[in-house]
């Protein structure tokens, strides 16, 4: 079996590639980084290290690299022969690579004997594969769309593994946390797809995507933005501060209320899930930079993302998301001169008030309950930065 992985970064190599290799897939990585692709083709292997006391590792061998932009013919051939295509490029890049993938799909669908295959976007976003499919179909004609519906599976997935920024002697080697979660829509595959060990299959993926997004991602980002305000450089430093841990737990208490009421997760089940997440943030073998976790603040305060969406849903349920509002206010105060989104957000906020800023970037009405909560929290931060409602 062959897997074509778009995105040869740490997630692609250290998570998706590692799981697929254990399941006996031949790995082909596609990326725009000359450095990474050249190194893959030179060494043809790399190591995945697990950040734990026993220091386990696994060698990933016989890998191939293809440059997305410079080697289109080889890329088309890889798309033609792949049993599985995955992406780990970031949600914002999906519309861009859709055109690249569609060129190969067109050739594959034009053959007489078309074989079934599956495409899966492994991104931190709800419905990422749906997004990729929608953008792919923009480049297909009607006949090709009919064939695509018959021969290509497009299962959504939820993925979770912390892979910090790192510098290794071998640039291909990657350190990851031992924990991982990869949940996939069970009924969207085409052909006789063999289940992947280490992957869970669910008929309804939404509860698991939202649980991950609004627990792991919300909690991680909350730790980063508050930790930055308190002067910390890494997630583990921030989590060693009891005040910050208390604030993160306050946020996750609110998102848990939304998840339990919306998807009927058991209270004890969700509590254990939160405990697991907090312990992952405290993993002493992972030094995850706050700057990495806090990057792209505009995306993180968008309407369907990890803060605004659960806060709005709680308000619809008649609850007041004080802690989520406080977390959002910390995002608005975040400044990183090397982050384009941070610069844009801060420049806009200097010329406009909070209500206008949230309307532009989060889609909130200026007189909304959440806007008022964020405004109140924002202006009170200097007075009582650790005030949290438990």
Secondary structure, DSSP 4 states (H G I P E B T S, - for coil): -EEEEE--SHHIIIIIHHHHHHTTPEEEEEES-HHHHHHHHHH-EEEEEE-STT--EEEEES-EEEETTT-HHHHHHHHHH-SEEEE-S-GGGHHHHHHHHHHHHHHHHTSSSPPPEEEEE--SSTTHHHHHHHHHHTTS-HHHHHHHHHHEE---EEEE--------SSTT-EEE-S--EEEEETT---SSPPPPTT-EEES--HHHHHHIIIIIIHHHHHHHHHHHHTT-SBHHHHHTSHHHHHHHHHHHHHHHHHHHHHH---HHHHHHHHHHHHHHHT-TT---BHHHHH--HHHHTSTTSTTHHHHHHHHHTT---HHHHHHHHHHHH---TT-HHHHHHHHHHHHS-HHHHHHHHH---TT-HHHHHHHHHHHHTTT-TT----
